[in-house]
Amino acid sequence: MVEMVIDENNIGYIPSLGTSFQLNETAKEIILMLKQGKSKDEIVEELAKKYNKDWREVFIDVTDFMEKLKIYGVIQ
């Protein structure tokens, strides 16, 4: 589960780490979908449809972002 609070300025804060991140709109969407329990595949499908992008391109971007979230300890 993602333990991040996102404020109205798209600043994500992780209380247990005392760390905050500036999020763009897509990053915020991904975090919110993760908080809803959606899988990576569900996130990719939803974003590809929403932004009318090839799912392979979206898959690469979402995978890269999720790897960064793992590095920063946001997700496991």
DRENZALO-871937 format. One line per field, with one value per residue: residue number from 1; residue in three letters; chain; y, z, x of N, C-alpha, C in turn. Coordinates in steps of 0.1 Angstrom, whole numbers, plus 5000, padded with zeros to 4 digits. Each point is the difference from the previous one (the first is absolute). Layout:
<pts>
k (NUM,...)
r (ALA,...)
c (A,...)
n_v (Y,...)
n_w (Z,...)
n_u (X,...)
ca_v (Y,...)
ca_w (Z,...)
ca_u (X,...)
c_v (Y,...)
c_w (Z,...)
c_u (X,...)
</pts>
This chain:
<pts>
k (1,2,3,4,5,6,7,8,9,10,11,12,13,14,15,16,17,18,19,20,21,22,23,24,25,26,27,28,29,30,31,32,33,34,35,36,37,38,39,40,41,42,43,44,45,46,47,48,49,50,51,52,53,54,55,56,57,58,59,60,61,62,63,64,65,66,67,68,69,70,71,72,73,74,75,76)
r (MET,VAL,GLU,MET,VAL,ILE,ASP,GLU,ASN,ASN,ILE,GLY,TYR,ILE,PRO,SER,LEU,GLY,THR,SER,PHE,GLN,LEU,ASN,GLU,THR,ALA,LYS,GLU,ILE,ILE,LEU,MET,LEU,LYS,GLN,GLY,LYS,SER,LYS,ASP,GLU,ILE,VAL,GLU,GLU,LEU,ALA,LYS,LYS,TYR,ASN,LYS,ASP,TRP,ARG,GLU,VAL,PHE,ILE,ASP,VAL,THR,ASP,PHE,MET,GLU,LYS,LEU,LYS,ILE,TYR,GLY,VAL,ILE,GLN)
c (A,A,A,A,A,A,A,A,A,A,A,A,A,A,A,A,A,A,A,A,A,A,A,A,A,A,A,A,A,A,A,A,A,A,A,A,A,A,A,A,A,A,A,A,A,A,A,A,A,A,A,A,A,A,A,A,A,A,A,A,A,A,A,A,A,A,A,A,A,A,A,A,A,A,A,A)
n_v (4988,5010,5004,5007,5012,5003,5012,5011,5000,4987,5003,4989,4997,4994,5000,4988,5006,5009,4994,5010,4999,5008,4998,4995,5004,4995,5005,5011,4999,4997,5010,5008,4995,5002,5011,4999,4996,5009,4990,4997,4988,5000,5005,4991,4991,5005,5002,4989,4996,5005,4997,4989,4992,4996,4989,4997,5012,4999,4988,5005,5010,4992,4991,5010,5006,4988,4998,5012,4997,4988,5007,5009,4987,5005,4990,4988)
n_w (5000,4993,5008,4991,5005,4992,5000,5001,5004,5001,5012,4997,5011,5004,5009,4997,4988,5002,4989,4992,4991,4990,4998,4988,4991,4991,5006,5002,4988,4997,5009,4995,4988,5004,5005,4988,5000,4990,4991,4998,4997,5011,5007,4994,5001,5012,5002,4994,5006,5012,4998,4996,5008,4993,5004,4989,4994,5003,4996,4991,4998,5001,4993,4992,5000,4998,4991,4997,5000,4994,4992,4999,4999,4989,4992,5001)
n_u (5008,4996,5010,4993,5002,4990,5007,4994,5013,4994,5001,5008,4994,5012,4990,5000,5002,4990,4996,5003,4990,5005,4987,5003,4992,5009,5010,4993,4997,5013,5004,4990,5004,5013,4996,4994,5012,5001,5000,5013,4996,4993,5010,5008,4991,4998,5013,5002,4989,5003,5013,4993,5007,5010,4994,5008,4997,4987,5001,5009,4992,4989,5006,5005,4989,4994,5010,4997,4987,5004,5008,4990,4996,4995,5005,4996)
ca_v (5012,5013,5008,5013,5010,5010,5012,5007,5005,4988,4996,4987,4999,4987,5002,4991,5004,5014,5005,5005,5000,5007,4991,5006,4995,4985,4993,5000,4990,4986,4998,4999,4987,4990,5001,4993,4986,4996,4994,5007,4998,5008,5014,5002,4999,5012,5011,4999,5004,5014,5009,4995,4996,4986,4994,4996,5012,5003,4989,5003,5012,4996,4991,5008,5008,4991,4997,5012,4999,4990,5005,5010,4994,5003,4987,4989)
ca_w (5000,4999,5012,4996,5001,4989,5003,4989,4991,4995,5008,5007,5013,5006,5014,5006,4996,5002,4987,4991,4985,4991,4991,4988,5001,4997,5012,5010,4995,5002,5014,5004,4996,5008,5013,4998,4999,4986,4996,4990,4987,5000,4999,4986,4991,5002,4995,4985,4994,5004,4992,4986,4998,4998,5013,5002,5005,5013,5008,5003,5009,5013,5006,5004,5011,5011,5005,5008,5012,5008,5004,5011,5011,5000,4998,5001)
ca_u (4992,5007,4998,5004,4989,5002,4992,4994,5011,5007,5011,4997,5008,5000,5003,5010,5014,5002,5004,4989,5004,4991,4995,4992,4986,4999,5006,4989,4990,5005,5000,4986,4995,5007,4993,4988,5003,5001,5012,5007,4993,4987,5005,5004,4988,4992,5007,5001,4987,4997,5009,5000,5014,5003,5001,5014,5007,4995,5005,5014,5000,4995,5010,5011,4995,4998,5013,5005,4992,5007,5013,4998,4993,4985,4993,5009)
c_v (5012,5009,5014,5009,5010,5012,5007,5006,4989,4997,4988,4999,4986,5001,4991,5002,5014,5006,5005,5001,5009,4991,5007,4993,4985,4992,5000,4990,4986,4997,4997,4986,4989,5000,4993,4985,4995,4994,5009,4999,5009,5015,5003,5001,5013,5012,5000,5004,5015,5009,4996,4998,4985,4994,4996,5012,5003,4989,5003,5012,4996,4991,5008,5008,4991,4995,5011,5000,4990,5005,5009,4994,5003,4988,4989,4992)
c_w (5000,5011,4996,5001,4989,5003,4987,4990,4994,5007,5008,5012,5005,5015,5007,4996,5002,4987,4991,4986,4993,4989,4988,5000,4997,5012,5011,4996,5004,5015,5005,4996,5008,5014,4999,4998,4986,4997,4989,4986,4999,4998,4986,4991,5002,4995,4985,4994,5002,4991,4985,4996,4998,5014,5003,5006,5014,5010,5004,5010,5014,5007,5006,5013,5013,5006,5008,5013,5010,5006,5012,5012,5001,4998,5002,4988)
c_u (5009,4996,5004,4987,5004,4992,4995,5010,5008,5013,4996,5009,4998,5003,5010,5014,5003,5005,4989,5006,4990,4996,4993,4986,4999,5006,4989,4989,5004,5000,4986,4995,5006,4993,4986,5002,5001,5014,5007,4993,4987,5004,5004,4988,4992,5007,5001,4987,4998,5008,5001,5015,5001,5003,5015,5008,4996,5006,5014,5000,4995,5010,5011,4996,4999,5014,5006,4993,5006,5013,4998,4992,4985,4992,5010,5000)
</pts>
